[in-house]
Amino acid sequence: MYRWKTLWLGKLSPTRYHTTEEEIRKTHPEAVRIEGTLVVRMVPETDNERTPLHSSPPMPNK
Protein backbone atom coordinates (compact mmCIF):
# COMPACT_ATOMS: atom_id res chain seq x y z
CA MET A 1 0.00 0.00 0.00
CA TYR A 2 1.18 3.49 -0.81
CA ARG A 3 0.27 7.07 -0.08
CA TRP A 4 -1.01 8.97 -3.09
CA LYS A 5 -1.37 12.49 -4.42
CA THR A 6 -4.94 13.25 -5.43
CA LEU A 7 -6.54 16.30 -7.00
CA TRP A 8 -7.99 18.47 -4.24
CA LEU A 9 -9.14 22.06 -4.79
CA GLY A 10 -7.29 22.23 -8.09
CA LYS A 11 -3.93 20.91 -6.90
CA LEU A 12 -2.34 17.55 -6.14
CA SER A 13 -2.35 16.92 -2.40
CA PRO A 14 -0.98 13.89 -0.52
CA THR A 15 -3.40 11.48 1.14
CA ARG A 16 -3.19 11.04 4.91
CA TYR A 17 -3.50 7.28 4.59
CA HIS A 18 -1.99 4.35 2.72
CA THR A 19 -4.14 2.43 0.25
CA THR A 20 -3.89 0.11 -2.71
CA GLU A 21 -3.96 1.28 -6.29
CA GLU A 22 -7.19 -0.65 -6.84
CA GLU A 23 -8.93 1.24 -4.02
CA ILE A 24 -7.64 4.73 -4.87
CA ARG A 25 -8.61 4.41 -8.55
CA LYS A 26 -12.28 3.92 -7.58
CA THR A 27 -12.56 7.50 -6.35
CA HIS A 28 -9.43 9.19 -7.74
CA PRO A 29 -8.47 7.93 -11.20
CA GLU A 30 -5.96 10.80 -11.46
CA ALA A 31 -4.02 9.71 -8.34
CA VAL A 32 -0.22 9.64 -8.48
CA ARG A 33 1.69 7.21 -6.25
CA ILE A 34 4.19 8.80 -3.85
CA GLU A 35 7.41 6.83 -4.20
CA GLY A 36 9.12 5.76 -0.97
CA THR A 37 5.83 5.37 0.94
CA LEU A 38 5.29 1.63 0.45
CA VAL A 39 3.93 -0.16 3.51
CA VAL A 40 3.61 -3.95 3.44
CA ARG A 41 1.11 -5.39 5.90
CA MET A 42 1.26 -9.08 6.66
CA VAL A 43 -2.15 -10.27 7.86
CA PRO A 44 -2.26 -13.75 9.39
CA GLU A 45 -5.01 -15.86 7.84
CA THR A 46 -4.97 -19.06 9.90
CA ASP A 47 -4.82 -19.88 13.62
CA ASN A 48 -1.31 -21.29 13.14
CA GLU A 49 -0.14 -17.97 11.72
CA ARG A 50 -1.81 -15.94 14.51
CA THR A 51 -0.52 -17.93 17.47
CA PRO A 52 3.16 -16.89 17.27
CA LEU A 53 2.13 -13.23 17.18
CA HIS A 54 0.33 -13.48 20.53
CA SER A 55 2.57 -15.92 22.32
CA SER A 56 4.84 -14.88 25.14
CA PRO A 57 8.25 -16.46 25.59
CA PRO A 58 8.37 -19.01 28.42
CA MET A 59 9.30 -17.64 31.83
CA PRO A 60 12.69 -18.78 33.12
CA ASN A 61 12.64 -21.20 36.07
CA LYS A 62 14.08 -19.78 39.27
Long-range contacts (C-beta under 8 A, 24 or more apart in sequence): 1-38, 1-39, 1-40, 1-41, 2-33, 2-34, 2-37, 2-38, 2-39, 3-33, 3-34, 3-37, 4-28, 4-31, 4-32, 4-33, 4-34, 5-31, 5-32, 5-34, 6-30, 6-31
